[in-house]
Amino acid sequence: MWLTVLLSFFAGVFAANATPHFVKGITKEGFPTPFGYGPLVNVVAGWGMYLFAAALTATAGVGAHPLPAAVAGAVGVLVMAVFHARVGAFGKKPPTAE
């Protein structure tokens, strides 16, 4: 069960982190990644993180422990959301943040 929880947590983290990259990319806006700032880089990075999150979910054994997996995934999403809201990508907050 602990492997399911761990993999589900990281699937949530990667899926939540993929979202701003993918959205910024498809709206042709820049967003920092380790590979660059441009829209195409962000689309590919977001898509890759979604695939990785799906692979983690597929190998997590979610069917055997659905409730712990769902809770761990939700916590992973929340952790990444708070990170982006507070610290931001690479420690860069938007100019209007707090």
N, C-alpha and C positions, 0 to 999 in steps of 0.2 A: 504494500500500500504506500509506503514512503517514497518509492520510486515514482509511482503514479502522481503523488502530490508534488514532488520536485519537478518532474517533467511538465506537469500541467501549469505550475507556477511560472516556469520559464516560457512556456507557450504563451501564456497571458502577457508576460513582459514583452516578448518579441512581437506579438500581434499589436499590442498597444503602441510600441515604438514604430512599427511599420506605418501606422495610420497617418501621422503628420507628414512623414516623408512621401508617402504615396499621394496624399491629398495636395501637398504643395507642388509635387511634380506634375500632376494632371491639370493643375490650374496655372502652370507655367511660372511658378514663383520659386525663388531660391530658398534653400534651407540647408544648413551645414551638415555634411556627412564627412567621414574620413576620406572619401574619394572625390570630394568636390562639393560645389554649392548649387549646380545647375539643375534645371527641371528633369532632364533625362536621367541624370545620376540618381535623383531622388525617386523617380518612378521605379527604376531597376532595384534600388536599395529597398524600397518599401515592398515591392513584389517579392524579392528574395527573402525578406524577413517574414512575410506572410507564408511563403512556402516552408520556411524553417519552422514556424509556429505550427503549421499543419502537420509536418513530419513529427514534431515532438508530441503532438496530440495523438497522432496515429500510433505511436510506439508507447504511449503512456499507460495503456491498459485501462482506459477510462470506463469501459463497460463493466469492469470488475468492481470499481469503486467510484460510481458516478458522483455522489455528493462530495466526497473529499476532493475529487478532481475539479468539480465546478467551483468549489470554494477557493481552492488554490489558484485556479485560473483567474478568478475574479480578483483575488488579492494581488496577483501579478499585474493585472491591468491597472489596478489602483496605484500600486507602487510606481509604475512607469508614468502614469498620469500626474501624480504628485511631483515626480522628478521633473517632468517637462514644465509643470506649472510653477515650480519653485526655482529650480536650478537652471533649467533650460538646456538646450543642446549645446554641448561643449562649454557649459557655464555661461552662456550668453543669453541674458534675459532680454526680452523686447524692451525698447525704450520706454514704453508706457507701463511696464510692470512695476508694482509697488514703488 
